[in-house]
């Protein structure tokens, strides 16, 4: 197996560590910049996967090191995915909350078509049945 294939794994591992660290430090613009490189490395890894799979199934120290690299990469991918999913969920929740606040703070529904304030009934008057 070529050294280039090992380099792909090493580069992707480093990139994922950098991305996780950037997210942890709140440097989201850096995460944005890493995306094209991550996509390119994942594509290269996919192209090299038949050779990598064959090499990982062999016996010996080199194959064991490769399997260790795969385990490390798999753990990093899982961590990165979990963090990105949480960020996506949090972003969605923030967007919903901002939308709710904008609607609440807007003048929408407070004024009628003539510009006068509308009297909005909060709750309808309740009738108590007094006949028994």
C-alpha positions, -999 to +999 in steps of 0.1 A: +000+000+000+013+034-009+025+060+016+000+084+000-029+064+013-015+065+049-011+103+044-048+107+035-057+091+069-032+112+088-043+144+071-080+137+077-073+127+114-054+160+119-082+180+101-109+165+123-089+172+154-084+208+143-121+211+135-132+197+169-107+221+186-120+251+166-156+243+175-146+239+211-129+273+210-158+290+192-139+297+160-167+287+137-153+307+108-123+283+108-147+253+106-162+269+075-128+272+060-119+236+067-150+221+050-137+221+014-104+204+025-124+179+045-146+171+016-116+166-007-099+143+018-130+123+023-133+119-015-096+108-017-102+084+011-131+069-006-111+064-038-083+047-018-106+026+003-102-007-017-064-006-013-068+004+024-093-024+032-070-049+015-040-036+035-059-036+068-069-073+064-033-084+061-012-097+090+017-078+105+027-047+123+020-024+094-016-037+091-021-033+128-009+003+127-034+009+098-062-006+118-053+016+148-054+046+125-088+036+113-101+032+148-088+067+157-103+081+126-136+064+133-137+078+168-129+113+155-156+111+129-182+101+155-172+129+178-172+154+150-206+142+138-221+144+173-208+180+178-220+191+144-255+176+150-257+194+184-247+226+167-273+221+140-300+214+166-289+244+187-289+267+157-324+255+148-337+262+183-321+296+183-337+304+149-371+294+163-367+314+194-356+345+174-386+341+151-409+338+182-393+369+198-396+389+166-432+380+162-439+388+199-421+422+197-435+432+163-466+453+159-483+425+141-518+421+154-517+449+179-532+475+156-562+473+133-564+484+097-574+520+109-543+523+130-561+521+163-552+495+189-572+463+188-588+450+219-578+414+220-598+393+244-574+370+263-601+346+275-638+344+268-661+352+296-672+320+313-709+313+320-717+295+351-747+273+350-766+280+382-796+257+377-797+225+395 
